[in-house]
Amino acid sequence: MITIYHNPRCSKSRAAVDLITNSLNVASEPVEIVEYLKHPLSSAQLKTLNAMLGCPVREMLRNTESVYEELDLDRTDLSDDQLYEAIEKHPILMQRPVVVRNGRAIIGRPPENVESLFV
């Protein structure tokens, strides 16, 4: 199963979906596309996703969104749990797309990053 956390309004996210469905998924694995703005992830789901990404939670954040500044999320005293909670409450903060396959995940910015899940 391939899961793509997708924002259809994002060109990078659309490009990653196209790359997977039209080129990389040669084995025709099932693909689940989750529009995470309509179906936000819980803090627990975000923690699991972050563990698969293997990166600091801050790398999951889009620091270019206005809500990032409004919530003062660049403060270094914020805990990971506080950052997960911010993403849960404001899913626009999550990097996109995020692709999960075989227990591993990658942020598809640029879209070609997802190729590493298929080698």
N, CA, C and O atoms as a GROMACS GRO file, in nm:
protein
  476
    1MET      N    1   0.084  -0.119   0.000
    1MET     CA    2   0.000   0.000   0.000
    1MET      C    3   0.088   0.125   0.000
    1MET      O    4   0.183   0.136   0.078
    2ILE      N    5   0.055   0.215  -0.087
    2ILE     CA    6   0.120   0.346  -0.093
    2ILE      C    7   0.018   0.448  -0.045
    2ILE      O    8  -0.094   0.452  -0.095
    3THR      N    9   0.057   0.529   0.052
    3THR     CA   10  -0.030   0.634   0.102
    3THR      C   11   0.033   0.768   0.069
    3THR      O   12   0.151   0.791   0.095
    4ILE      N   13  -0.047   0.856   0.010
    4ILE     CA   14   0.000   0.989  -0.025
    4ILE      C   15  -0.084   1.091   0.051
    4ILE      O   16  -0.205   1.100   0.031
    5TYR      N   17  -0.019   1.167   0.138
    5TYR     CA   18  -0.085   1.277   0.207
    5TYR      C   19  -0.074   1.396   0.114
    5TYR      O   20   0.034   1.451   0.092
    6HIS      N   21  -0.188   1.435   0.060
    6HIS     CA   22  -0.194   1.516  -0.061
    6HIS      C   23  -0.277   1.642  -0.041
    6HIS      O   24  -0.379   1.641   0.029
    7ASN      N   25  -0.232   1.750  -0.104
    7ASN     CA   26  -0.310   1.873  -0.115
    7ASN      C   27  -0.327   1.898  -0.264
    7ASN      O   28  -0.232   1.935  -0.332
    8PRO      N   29  -0.449   1.878  -0.316
    8PRO     CA   30  -0.469   1.890  -0.460
    8PRO      C   31  -0.444   2.030  -0.516
    8PRO      O   32  -0.430   2.046  -0.637
    9ARG      N   33  -0.437   2.130  -0.431
    9ARG     CA   34  -0.411   2.267  -0.477
    9ARG      C   35  -0.262   2.295  -0.493
    9ARG      O   36  -0.223   2.399  -0.546
   10CYS      N   37  -0.178   2.202  -0.447
   10CYS     CA   38  -0.033   2.220  -0.451
   10CYS      C   39   0.024   2.152  -0.575
   10CYS      O   40   0.002   2.033  -0.598
   11SER      N   41   0.098   2.228  -0.655
   11SER     CA   42   0.154   2.172  -0.778
   11SER      C   43   0.256   2.062  -0.749
   11SER      O   44   0.263   1.964  -0.824
   12LYS      N   45   0.335   2.076  -0.643
   12LYS     CA   46   0.434   1.972  -0.608
   12LYS      C   47   0.362   1.843  -0.566
   12LYS      O   48   0.406   1.733  -0.600
   13SER      N   49   0.254   1.858  -0.494
   13SER     CA   50   0.178   1.742  -0.450
   13SER      C   51   0.114   1.672  -0.572
   13SER      O   52   0.118   1.550  -0.582
   14ARG      N   53   0.057   1.749  -0.662
   14ARG     CA   54  -0.001   1.690  -0.784
   14ARG      C   55   0.106   1.621  -0.867
   14ARG      O   56   0.083   1.514  -0.923
   15ALA      N   57   0.224   1.682  -0.875
   15ALA     CA   58   0.333   1.622  -0.953
   15ALA      C   59   0.378   1.490  -0.892
   15ALA      O   60   0.408   1.396  -0.964
   16ALA      N   61   0.382   1.482  -0.760
   16ALA     CA   62   0.422   1.357  -0.694
   16ALA      C   63   0.319   1.248  -0.718
   16ALA      O   64   0.354   1.133  -0.743
   17VAL      N   65   0.191   1.283  -0.710
   17VAL     CA   66   0.085   1.185  -0.738
   17VAL      C   67   0.099   1.134  -0.880
   17VAL      O   68   0.091   1.014  -0.904
   18ASP      N   69   0.119   1.224  -0.976
   18ASP     CA   70   0.137   1.183  -1.116
   18ASP      C   71   0.258   1.093  -1.134
   18ASP      O   72   0.251   0.992  -1.204
   19LEU      N   73   0.368   1.129  -1.071
   19LEU     CA   74   0.490   1.050  -1.083
   19LEU      C   75   0.468   0.907  -1.031
   19LEU      O   76   0.512   0.810  -1.092
   20ILE      N   77   0.401   0.897  -0.917
   20ILE     CA   78   0.377   0.764  -0.859
   20ILE      C   79   0.280   0.685  -0.945
   20ILE      O   80   0.308   0.570  -0.980
   21THR      N   81   0.167   0.744  -0.979
   21THR     CA   82   0.063   0.668  -1.050
   21THR      C   83   0.098   0.639  -1.195
   21THR      O   84   0.051   0.540  -1.250
   22ASN      N   85   0.180   0.724  -1.257
   22ASN     CA   86   0.209   0.705  -1.400
   22ASN      C   87   0.347   0.649  -1.431
   22ASN      O   88   0.373   0.606  -1.543
   23SER      N   89   0.438   0.647  -1.331
   23SER     CA   90   0.574   0.601  -1.360
   23SER      C   91   0.629   0.502  -1.259
   23SER      O   92   0.677   0.395  -1.295
   24LEU      N   93   0.621   0.539  -1.131
   24LEU     CA   94   0.693   0.462  -1.029
   24LEU      C   95   0.621   0.336  -0.982
   24LEU      O   96   0.686   0.238  -0.945
   25ASN      N   97   0.491   0.337  -0.983
   25ASN     CA   98   0.414   0.225  -0.929
   25ASN      C   99   0.396   0.115  -1.033
   25ASN      O  100   0.283   0.083  -1.072
   26VAL      N  101   0.507   0.059  -1.078
   26VAL     CA  102   0.502  -0.042  -1.184
   26VAL      C  103   0.439  -0.174  -1.138
   26VAL      O  104   0.391  -0.251  -1.220
   27ALA      N  105   0.439  -0.198  -1.006
   27ALA     CA  106   0.378  -0.320  -0.953
   27ALA      C  107   0.228  -0.303  -0.928
   27ALA      O  108   0.162  -0.394  -0.879
   28SER      N  109   0.175  -0.187  -0.961
   28SER     CA  110   0.032  -0.156  -0.941
   28SER      C  111  -0.014  -0.178  -0.799
   28SER      O  112  -0.121  -0.234  -0.775
   29GLU      N  113   0.069  -0.135  -0.704
   29GLU     CA  114   0.031  -0.142  -0.564
   29GLU      C  115  -0.090  -0.052  -0.541
   29GLU      O  116  -0.107   0.049  -0.610
   30PRO      N  117  -0.175  -0.088  -0.444
   30PRO     CA  118  -0.287   0.001  -0.412
   30PRO      C  119  -0.235   0.136  -0.362
   30PRO      O  120  -0.137   0.143  -0.288
   31VAL      N  121  -0.302   0.241  -0.405
   31VAL     CA  122  -0.264   0.376  -0.366
   31VAL      C  123  -0.382   0.440  -0.293
   31VAL      O  124  -0.495   0.443  -0.343
   32GLU      N  125  -0.353   0.491  -0.174
   32GLU     CA  126  -0.453   0.566  -0.099
   32GLU      C  127  -0.409   0.712  -0.097
   32GLU      O  128  -0.299   0.744  -0.054
   33ILE      N  129  -0.497   0.798  -0.144
   33ILE     CA  130  -0.468   0.942  -0.143
   33ILE      C  131  -0.551   1.004  -0.032
   33ILE      O  132  -0.674   0.998  -0.033
   34VAL      N  133  -0.481   1.063   0.064
   34VAL     CA  134  -0.546   1.125   0.179
   34VAL      C  135  -0.534   1.276   0.164
   34VAL      O  136  -0.424   1.332   0.168
   35GLU      N  137  -0.647   1.342   0.147
   35GLU     CA  138  -0.648   1.488   0.144
   35GLU      C  139  -0.648   1.535   0.289
   35GLU      O  140  -0.753   1.551   0.352
   36TYR      N  141  -0.529   1.557   0.340
   36TYR     CA  142  -0.511   1.582   0.483
   36TYR      C  143  -0.570   1.714   0.530
   36TYR      O  144  -0.588   1.734   0.650
   37LEU      N  145  -0.601   1.805   0.439
   37LEU     CA  146  -0.670   1.927   0.482
   37LEU      C  147  -0.816   1.899   0.514
   37LEU      O  148  -0.875   1.964   0.600
   38LYS      N  149  -0.875   1.801   0.445
   38LYS     CA  150  -1.013   1.759   0.473
   38LYS      C  151  -1.018   1.657   0.586
   38LYS      O  152  -1.117   1.649   0.658
   39HIS      N  153  -0.912   1.578   0.600
   39HIS     CA  154  -0.904   1.471   0.700
   39HIS      C  155  -0.773   1.484   0.776
   39HIS      O  156  -0.679   1.408   0.753
   40PRO      N  157  -0.768   1.582   0.868
   40PRO     CA  158  -0.642   1.608   0.941
   40PRO      C  159  -0.596   1.486   1.021
   40PRO      O  160  -0.677   1.408   1.071
   41LEU      N  161  -0.466   1.474   1.032
   41LEU     CA  162  -0.406   1.366   1.110
   41LEU      C  163  -0.406   1.406   1.258
   41LEU      O  164  -0.391   1.523   1.293
   42SER      N  165  -0.424   1.307   1.343
   42SER     CA  166  -0.415   1.330   1.487
   42SER      C  167  -0.269   1.343   1.526
   42SER      O  168  -0.180   1.309   1.449
   43SER      N  169  -0.246   1.393   1.646
   43SER     CA  170  -0.108   1.402   1.695
   43SER      C  171  -0.041   1.265   1.695
   43SER      O  172   0.076   1.253   1.659
   44ALA      N  173  -0.116   1.161   1.734
   44ALA     CA  174  -0.060   1.026   1.735
   44ALA      C  175  -0.022   0.982   1.593
   44ALA      O  176   0.084   0.922   1.574
   45GLN      N  177  -0.106   1.010   1.496
   45GLN     CA  178  -0.076   0.974   1.357
   45GLN      C  179   0.045   1.053   1.307
   45GLN      O  180   0.129   1.000   1.234
   46LEU      N  181   0.054   1.180   1.346
   46LEU     CA  182   0.167   1.262   1.306
   46LEU      C  183   0.298   1.210   1.364
   46LEU      O  184   0.401   1.212   1.298
   47LYS      N  185   0.293   1.162   1.489
   47LYS     CA  186   0.413   1.106   1.551
   47LYS      C  187   0.458   0.981   1.476
   47LYS      O  188   0.577   0.962   1.451
   48THR      N  189   0.363   0.896   1.440
   48THR     CA  190   0.395   0.776   1.364
   48THR      C  191   0.455   0.812   1.228
   48THR      O  192   0.554   0.754   1.186
   49LEU      N  193   0.393   0.908   1.161
   49LEU     CA  194   0.443   0.953   1.032
   49LEU      C  195   0.584   1.011   1.046
   49LEU      O  196   0.670   0.984   0.963
   50ASN      N  197   0.606   1.090   1.151
   50ASN     CA  198   0.736   1.150   1.175
   50ASN      C  199   0.843   1.044   1.200
   50ASN      O  200   0.957   1.058   1.155
   51ALA      N  201   0.806   0.937   1.271
   51ALA     CA  202   0.901   0.828   1.295
   51ALA      C  203   0.941   0.763   1.163
   51ALA      O  204   1.057   0.726   1.144
   52MET      N  205   0.846   0.748   1.070
   52MET     CA  206   0.877   0.690   0.940
   52MET      C  207   0.963   0.784   0.856
   52MET      O  208   1.046   0.740   0.778
   53LEU      N  209   0.942   0.914   0.874
   53LEU     CA  210   1.023   1.013   0.802
   53LEU      C  211   1.166   1.017   0.855
   53LEU      O  212   1.261   1.041   0.781
   54GLY      N  213   1.179   0.993   0.986
   54GLY     CA  214   1.311   0.993   1.047
   54GLY      C  215   1.377   1.130   1.049
   54GLY      O  216   1.498   1.141   1.031
   55CYS      N  217   1.297   1.232   1.070
   55CYS     CA  218   1.350   1.368   1.072
   55CYS      C  219   1.295   1.442   1.194
   55CYS      O  220   1.197   1.397   1.254
   56PRO      N  221   1.354   1.553   1.231
   56PRO     CA  222   1.296   1.633   1.338
   56PRO      C  223   1.155   1.680   1.298
   56PRO      O  224   1.129   1.706   1.180
   57VAL      N  225   1.067   1.689   1.395
   57VAL     CA  226   0.929   1.729   1.365
   57VAL      C  227   0.925   1.864   1.295
   57VAL      O  228   0.835   1.888   1.214
   58ARG      N  229   1.019   1.952   1.324
   58ARG     CA  230   1.021   2.084   1.259
   58ARG      C  231   1.032   2.073   1.107
   58ARG      O  232   0.986   2.162   1.035
   59GLU      N  233   1.093   1.966   1.057
   59GLU     CA  234   1.104   1.949   0.912
   59GLU      C  235   0.970   1.914   0.848
   59GLU      O  236   0.956   1.920   0.726
   60MET      N  237   0.872   1.877   0.930
   60MET     CA  238   0.738   1.850   0.880
   60MET      C  239   0.656   1.978   0.865
   60MET      O  240   0.549   1.977   0.804
   61LEU      N  241   0.707   2.087   0.919
   61LEU     CA  242   0.633   2.213   0.921
   61LEU      C  243   0.662   2.300   0.799
   61LEU      O  244   0.776   2.310   0.754
   62ARG      N  245   0.558   2.360   0.748
   62ARG     CA  246   0.572   2.460   0.642
   62ARG      C  247   0.584   2.596   0.710
   62ARG      O  248   0.484   2.652   0.755
   63ASN      N  249   0.705   2.647   0.717
   63ASN     CA  250   0.726   2.774   0.787
   63ASN      C  251   0.690   2.895   0.702
   63ASN      O  252   0.707   3.009   0.747
   64THR      N  253   0.642   2.874   0.582
   64THR     CA  254   0.600   2.983   0.495
   64THR      C  255   0.452   3.017   0.509
   64THR      O  256   0.404   3.114   0.451
   65GLU      N  257   0.379   2.937   0.584
   65GLU     CA  258   0.236   2.963   0.604
   65GLU      C  259   0.217   3.074   0.707
   65GLU      O  260   0.291   3.082   0.805
   66SER      N  261   0.118   3.160   0.685
   66SER     CA  262   0.094   3.272   0.777
   66SER      C  263   0.064   3.225   0.919
   66SER      O  264   0.102   3.292   1.015
   67VAL      N  265  -0.003   3.111   0.932
   67VAL     CA  266  -0.036   3.061   1.066
   67VAL      C  267   0.090   3.023   1.143
   67VAL      O  268   0.091   3.028   1.266
   68TYR      N  269   0.197   2.986   1.073
   68TYR     CA  270   0.325   2.955   1.138
   68TYR      C  271   0.374   3.078   1.215
   68TYR      O  272   0.415   3.068   1.331
   69GLU      N  273   0.368   3.191   1.150
   69GLU     CA  274   0.411   3.315   1.215
   69GLU      C  275   0.311   3.357   1.323
   69GLU      O  276   0.351   3.401   1.432
   70GLU      N  277   0.183   3.345   1.294
   70GLU     CA  278   0.079   3.383   1.390
   70GLU      C  279   0.093   3.306   1.521
   70GLU      O  280   0.071   3.360   1.629
   71LEU      N  281   0.128   3.178   1.510
   71LEU     CA  282   0.143   3.093   1.629
   71LEU      C  283   0.283   3.100   1.689
   71LEU      O  284   0.310   3.035   1.791
   72ASP      N  285   0.370   3.177   1.627
   72ASP     CA  286   0.507   3.194   1.676
   72ASP      C  287   0.579   3.059   1.689
   72ASP      O  288   0.644   3.030   1.789
   73LEU      N  289   0.565   2.978   1.585
   73LEU     CA  290   0.618   2.842   1.589
   73LEU      C  291   0.769   2.833   1.570
   73LEU      O  292   0.826   2.725   1.580
   74ASP      N  293   0.833   2.944   1.544
   74ASP     CA  294   0.979   2.939   1.533
   74ASP      C  295   1.047   2.945   1.669
   74ASP      O  296   1.170   2.939   1.677
   75ARG      N  297   0.970   2.956   1.775
   75ARG     CA  298   1.027   2.957   1.910
   75ARG      C  299   1.095   2.823   1.938
   75ARG      O  300   1.037   2.716   1.914
   76THR      N  301   1.216   2.829   1.989
   76THR     CA  302   1.293   2.706   2.014
   76THR      C  303   1.250   2.635   2.141
   76THR      O  304   1.290   2.521   2.164
   77ASP      N  305   1.170   2.700   2.225
   77ASP     CA  306   1.128   2.638   2.350
   77ASP      C  307   1.003   2.550   2.333
   77ASP      O  308   0.956   2.491   2.430
   78LEU      N  309   0.949   2.541   2.213
   78LEU     CA  310   0.831   2.458   2.190
   78LEU      C  311   0.871   2.310   2.185
   78LEU      O  312   0.971   2.274   2.124
   79SER      N  313   0.792   2.228   2.250
   79SER     CA  314   0.818   2.083   2.250
   79SER      C  315   0.767   2.021   2.121
   79SER      O  316   0.687   2.080   2.049
   80ASP      N  317   0.813   1.901   2.094
   80ASP     CA  318   0.761   1.827   1.978
   80ASP      C  319   0.611   1.810   1.990
   80ASP      O  320   0.539   1.825   1.890
   81ASP      N  321   0.562   1.779   2.109
   81ASP     CA  322   0.417   1.762   2.128
   81ASP      C  323   0.340   1.889   2.092
   81ASP      O  324   0.232   1.882   2.035
   82GLN      N  325   0.396   2.004   2.126
   82GLN     CA  326   0.330   2.130   2.091
   82GLN      C  327   0.329   2.150   1.939
   82GLN      O  328   0.233   2.203   1.884
   83LEU      N  329   0.435   2.109   1.874
   83LEU     CA  330   0.440   2.121   1.728
   83LEU      C  331   0.343   2.024   1.661
   83LEU      O  332   0.277   2.060   1.564
   84TYR      N  333   0.334   1.901   1.712
   84TYR     CA  334   0.236   1.805   1.658
   84TYR      C  335   0.095   1.860   1.676
   84TYR      O  336   0.012   1.850   1.586
   85GLU      N  337   0.068   1.918   1.792
   85GLU     CA  338  -0.064   1.975   1.819
   85GLU      C  339  -0.095   2.088   1.722
   85GLU      O  340  -0.208   2.100   1.674
   86ALA      N  341   0.003   2.171   1.693
   86ALA     CA  342  -0.017   2.280   1.598
   86ALA      C  343  -0.053   2.227   1.459
   86ALA      O  344  -0.143   2.280   1.393
   87ILE      N  345   0.017   2.122   1.416
   87ILE     CA  346  -0.013   2.063   1.285
   87ILE      C  347  -0.152   1.999   1.286
   87ILE      O  348  -0.227   2.011   1.189
   88GLU      N  349  -0.186   1.934   1.396
   88GLU     CA  350  -0.318   1.872   1.406
   88GLU      C  351  -0.428   1.977   1.395
   88GLU      O  352  -0.527   1.956   1.324
   89LYS      N  353  -0.412   2.088   1.462
   89LYS     CA  354  -0.514   2.194   1.461
   89LYS      C  355  -0.512   2.276   1.333
   89LYS      O  356  -0.613   2.332   1.292
   90HIS      N  357  -0.396   2.283   1.269
   90HIS     CA  358  -0.378   2.363   1.148
   90HIS      C  359  -0.304   2.279   1.044
   90HIS      O  360  -0.185   2.298   1.022
   91PRO      N  361  -0.374   2.185   0.980
   91PRO     CA  362  -0.307   2.090   0.890
   91PRO      C  363  -0.235   2.156   0.773
   91PRO      O  364  -0.150   2.092   0.710
   92ILE      N  365  -0.267   2.280   0.742
   92ILE     CA  366  -0.196   2.350   0.635
   92ILE      C  367  -0.048   2.362   0.667
   92ILE      O  368   0.034   2.386   0.578
   93LEU      N  369  -0.012   2.346   0.794
   93LEU     CA  370   0.128   2.355   0.836
   93LEU      C  371   0.212   2.234   0.794
   93LEU      O  372   0.335   2.242   0.796
   94MET      N  373   0.147   2.124   0.758
   94MET     CA  374   0.222   2.003   0.726
   94MET      C  375   0.282   2.011   0.586
   94MET      O  376   0.214   2.050   0.490
   95GLN      N  377   0.410   1.975   0.575
   95GLN     CA  378   0.474   1.967   0.444
   95GLN      C  379   0.394   1.874   0.354
   95GLN      O  380   0.329   1.781   0.401
   96ARG      N  381   0.400   1.901   0.226
   96ARG     CA  382   0.326   1.820   0.131
   96ARG      C  383   0.405   1.803   0.004
   96ARG      O  384   0.485   1.888  -0.034
   97PRO      N  385   0.380   1.694  -0.060
   97PRO     CA  386   0.311   1.576  -0.013
   97PRO      C  387   0.403   1.492   0.075
   97PRO      O  388   0.525   1.508   0.073
   98VAL      N  389   0.343   1.404   0.152
   98VAL     CA  390   0.419   1.302   0.224
   98VAL      C  391   0.373   1.168   0.169
   98VAL      O  392   0.253   1.141   0.162
   99VAL      N  393   0.468   1.086   0.130
   99VAL     CA  394   0.437   0.956   0.070
   99VAL      C  395   0.492   0.847   0.161
   99VAL      O  396   0.607   0.854   0.206
  100VAL      N  397   0.407   0.747   0.187
  100VAL     CA  398   0.444   0.634   0.274
  100VAL      C  399   0.437   0.506   0.192
  100VAL      O  400   0.340   0.481   0.121
  101ARG      N  401   0.542   0.426   0.205
  101ARG     CA  402   0.546   0.295   0.138
  101ARG      C  403   0.638   0.204   0.217
  101ARG      O  404   0.750   0.241   0.251
  102ASN      N  405   0.591   0.084   0.245
  102ASN     CA  406   0.671  -0.018   0.314
  102ASN      C  407   0.735   0.032   0.444
  102ASN      O  408   0.851   0.004   0.471
  103GLY      N  409   0.658   0.106   0.522
  103GLY     CA  410   0.706   0.151   0.652
  103GLY      C  411   0.803   0.267   0.649
  103GLY      O  412   0.858   0.306   0.751
  104ARG      N  413   0.824   0.322   0.530
  104ARG     CA  414   0.912   0.439   0.515
  104ARG      C  415   0.830   0.554   0.458
  104ARG      O  416   0.730   0.532   0.389
  105ALA      N  417   0.874   0.674   0.487
  105ALA     CA  418   0.805   0.791   0.435
  105ALA      C  419   0.906   0.893   0.385
  105ALA      O  420   1.022   0.893   0.425
  106ILE      N  421   0.858   0.979   0.297
  106ILE     CA  422   0.943   1.084   0.240
  106ILE      C  423   0.855   1.206   0.211
  106ILE      O  424   0.738   1.193   0.176
  107ILE      N  425   0.914   1.323   0.228
  107ILE     CA  426   0.846   1.445   0.188
  107ILE      C  427   0.879   1.467   0.040
  107ILE      O  428   0.996   1.473   0.002
  108GLY      N  429   0.777   1.479  -0.041
  108GLY     CA  430   0.794   1.488  -0.186
  108GLY      C  431   0.815   1.629  -0.237
  108GLY      O  432   0.746   1.673  -0.328
  109ARG      N  433   0.908   1.699  -0.179
  109ARG     CA  434   0.948   1.832  -0.225
  109ARG      C  435   1.098   1.829  -0.245
  109ARG      O  436   1.172   1.836  -0.147
  110PRO      N  437   1.144   1.820  -0.364
  110PRO     CA  438   1.073   1.814  -0.491
  110PRO      C  439   1.009   1.676  -0.511
  110PRO      O  440   1.045   1.580  -0.443
  111PRO      N  441   0.916   1.667  -0.604
  111PRO     CA  442   0.844   1.541  -0.626
  111PRO      C  443   0.936   1.421  -0.650
  111PRO      O  444   0.902   1.308  -0.613
  112GLU      N  445   1.052   1.445  -0.711
  112GLU     CA  446   1.145   1.336  -0.741
  112GLU      C  447   1.198   1.267  -0.615
  112GLU      O  448   1.252   1.156  -0.622
  113ASN      N  449   1.184   1.331  -0.501
  113ASN     CA  450   1.226   1.267  -0.374
  113ASN      C  451   1.156   1.134  -0.351
  113ASN      O  452   1.214   1.045  -0.288
  114VAL      N  453   1.033   1.119  -0.402
  114VAL     CA  454   0.959   0.995  -0.377
  114VAL      C  455   1.021   0.875  -0.447
  114VAL      O  456   0.993   0.761  -0.411
  115GLU      N  457   1.106   0.900  -0.547
  115GLU     CA  458   1.170   0.788  -0.618
  115GLU      C  459   1.249   0.698  -0.523
  115GLU      O  460   1.261   0.578  -0.548
  116SER      N  461   1.301   0.755  -0.415
  116SER     CA  462   1.381   0.675  -0.322
  116SER      C  463   1.299   0.568  -0.253
  116SER      O  464   1.356   0.471  -0.203
  117LEU      N  465   1.168   0.581  -0.249
  117LEU     CA  466   1.083   0.479  -0.189
  117LEU      C  467   1.063   0.359  -0.281
  117LEU      O  468   1.011   0.256  -0.239
  118PHE      N  469   1.105   0.372  -0.405
  118PHE     CA  470   1.079   0.267  -0.504
  118PHE      C  471   1.205   0.198  -0.553
  118PHE      O  472   1.200   0.122  -0.650
  119VAL      N  473   1.318   0.222  -0.489
  119VAL     CA  474   1.443   0.154  -0.530
  119VAL      C  475   1.476   0.043  -0.434
  119VAL      O  476   1.577  -0.025  -0.451
   0.00000   0.00000   0.00000
